[in-house]
Amino acid sequence: MPSANQGDQGPFWTRPIPVGQAELCPSVLDEIDSNGGRTGFRGYVLQIFDTPGARPSGILEIALNRKQRRACGVYECEAYDTASRREHAVLTTDPVWFAASTPQEAANVLFQTLVDRAPDL
């Protein structure tokens, strides 16, 4: 998958940025808690862009356990009221589990999984 420094065709994203577990969305934390706990998981976020210079169109939030090669992640975006552009809501996919061993691989796999599942959402 493209990254932010590979040209001007989207979607592309930033490199995975490490974050504390507390900074991940509650649905990811609840999901890893109910599947063995948080031990060994590290958090990452990536901003997604559709075109260069534009605002991010969303973010990927990922909890990755490198030792177990397991990751759980979500896509998040804001939806605005088209009339006022003042009211908005944060939309989040359901958490997705997948195999990955690096933060970049996790981002690539999560993005492709969400694209593949899009007709089902």
N, C-alpha and C positions, 0 to 999 in steps of 0.2 A: 504494500500500500504506500501511497505517496506520503512524504513528510513535508513540513513547512518550507524546507529549503530545496525542493526538487521541482521547481518550475511554477507555472502559474495556472495550472488546471486543478480544480478541486474535485472532490474534497481532499483536504490535506490537514495535518495536525502537527502540533508541537511535539517535541520529545517528551517522554514520560517524566513528570516532575514528582519526586518523592514527597509525600505528605504523611502526617501522623494519622493513625487509624481514626482518631476522633474527628478528623476533617472529612472522612468519607460519609456518604449519605446513610441515613439510618437503615434503609432497606438492604444495603450491602452488609452492614455490620450485623443486622439481624440474621441474614442468610448465613454468614460464616459462623456466627454463634450457634445456630441450630444445626450446623454440619461439622462439629468437632471443635469449635472455638477459634479464637483469634491468634493463638500461638503460632509464630512462624509467618504470619501474613504481614506484608508491607503494603502501604497504600500509595497509589499513583493517580495523577490526573493529567489529562491532555485536552487542550482546546482544539476544536475542529473548526476549520474555515472552509467556506465554499469558494471564495475568491480572495486574492491578495488585497490587503488593505481594508477589508471589510471587518465588521465585528465578528467575533466567534459565533458560529451557528449552533454550537452546543459543546458539551464536554463528555469525555469518557472518564468514569471513575472505576478504578480497578483495585482489588485486593489480590495480591499475588503471593503464593507460597512457593518459592523456587525449589526448595528441597522436595516437596511433594509434587511439583509440576502441576499445581492446581491454581486456578484463578476464578474470581467471581467479579462481574462488572455490570455497569449500567451505562446508558446514554441519558443525558439530561439536557433539556433546552428550555428556553422561555418562550411562551406564546403570548402575544400581545393582542389586545382588543384593537381591531383594525380601524375603528372609527376614532378612538381617543388616543391610542398608543400610550395611555397612562396605566390602564389596568392590565395586569399580566399574571400568568400562572407559570409555575415551574412544572414541566412534564418530565416524567422519568419512566424508562422501561422497567419491566420486572427484572430482577437479577438473573444473570445468565452464568452458568458454570461451564468451564472449558479448560483444556490442557494448554499450558504455556510454561516456558522456563525462563523467559526474560520479560522485562516490562514492555519492550517494543513488540515482541512476539505476541504478548497478551493484547496489546492495542490492535494489532493487525487481525488477530483471530476474533476478538470481540466485534470489531467493526464489520468484518465479513459475515459473522454469525448474525448480526442484526440486519444486515442487508438481505441475507438469505431468508430470514424470517419475516421480513417486512410485509409480505402478503398476508401473513397470519396475524399481524398486529391490528 
